[in-house]
Amino acid sequence: MILVKLGGSVITDKSRLRTFKADACRRLATELLAAKESLVLVHGAGSFGHIEAKRHQLHKGFKEDEQLEHVAKVQRDVRELNLKVIEALIEGGIRAVSFPPAGAATFRACSVRSFDADAFRKLLDLGLTPVSFGDVVPDESMGFSICSGDLIMDSLAKTFRPKLAVFCADVDGVFDSDPKRNPKARLIARLDQKSLAKLKKSEPANDDVTGSIYGKLERMLAMARYCEKCMIVNGNVPGRLEKAIQGKKVVSTVVVAR
Amino acid sequence: MILVKLGGSVITDKSRLRTFKADACRRLATELLAAKESLVLVHGAGSFGHIEAKRHQLHKGFKEDEQLEHVAKVQRDVRELNLKVIEALIEGGIRAVSFPPAGAATFRACSVRSFDADAFRKLLDLGLTPVSFGDVVPDESMGFSICSGDLIMDSLAKTFRPKLAVFCADVDGVFDSDPKRNPKARLIARLDQKSLAKLKKSEPANDDVTGSIYGKLERMLAMARYCEKCMIVNGNVPGRLEKAIQGKKVVSTVVVAR
């Protein structure tokens, strides 16, 4: 099985509220057709989730009744994105069906407390491609919280032990400094606990409602244990995802558990 | 708790593919605000589901691989409708959040095999209004099947034992003959097993992919056991749903278990 995360920064313009990148998503769909194995997809919420979630502090859980209207609105927005992704995937030839995280998992303190992959398995057995996504979810200790796409990736990896997990980002992989600010930044082809520790010392982190980039990388390292191969590729560069799926050499960061 | 089904014939134009009745849905949202108790909503698929589902025989389960593309497409269409309903409800002041049936239930031979209301309960506890809907779902014996909104209503009623369950239809209730063809048709104010048996003898049934009208009424009679009151009102007539929720006298058919 192959597990692919379509990052929120690839399928949306993260800086502009609810801006979907339809062309990118349709292209990624055709690249996904390279998969000979069954596929499970996850996508981030991008600008359909993070901006409003942050404005109303939804990542901090229930504080006041007024937030609930925004829980409903952000969930609605995220489903609008999911619908657009599903549509683009179907147009690209993938038999994509939506599966929201709260239909399979329960959450406690921003973590997955239980995960039942049965519904995913049934969809896969039928020959369909389940598509889950980052979402606002009920949380047993916080009332509600944000379930990132990465969190679902982790649960899916533990269950399905995929041959390959690919994270499509808007950069070529992990760099030794921020490639958007430093043109001399160098790509780290192989990221492990040691290279991450080194990186953390040298570079400050930018946060979004699903945590810092280092938190994300820590989770990827943990998740890599359950995958034959786990990698980050640039989803904005045509062909990268396809090559990764085909097992070809590709510009990327391979995440190595230990 | 109050359980309300927004019939597919009320929120969509059932004869025209994917035609949403936004005004009707927004009006029903404001009528729902009359509820002093927590609300769980279910909506039918209307012309976003039935037309294509019937064309590709999805209600008969898996027959050939070609159907799977249409399973994905009909699921997508139904989610488009759900998104529109959620949007209209939020605009009307309801904190509506989507919950697809396959996130809570498993299915076998067009029936609910297991139903876990935990996610609905969590959303209710938060003060949100869960909204489920008729959908194409994985089915353990048929591959996939159609889960009607009525089927979800039944499972929800068994779990929550609602004070009131209201089915919003495009007619005033159940008539002794088809009111669309016979102007002398008389409304049955109180429907029980006996009056249904009488009705069945005198009138032929029209089918959709979720079964004949008599099948629906049989299920309502079964479900009425779990509700303090169970009724059918005309969702197209402004104020009927509101009055039903307020416990006021209203043109309707009350469904009585025995």
Interface residues (C-beta under 8 A of the other chain):
Chain A: F62 D65 L68 E69 V71 A72 K73 Q75 R76 R79 E80 N82 L83 I86 E87 I90 R95 A96 V97 S98 F99 P100 A102 G103 A104 T106 D118 A119 K122 L123 L126 G127 L128 P138 E140 G143 F144
Chain B: F62 D65 L68 E69 V71 A72 K73 Q75 R76 R79 E80 N82 L83 I86 E87 I90 R95 A96 V97 S98 F99 P100 A102 G103 A104 T106 D118 A119 K122 L123 L126 G127 L128 P138 E140 G143 F144
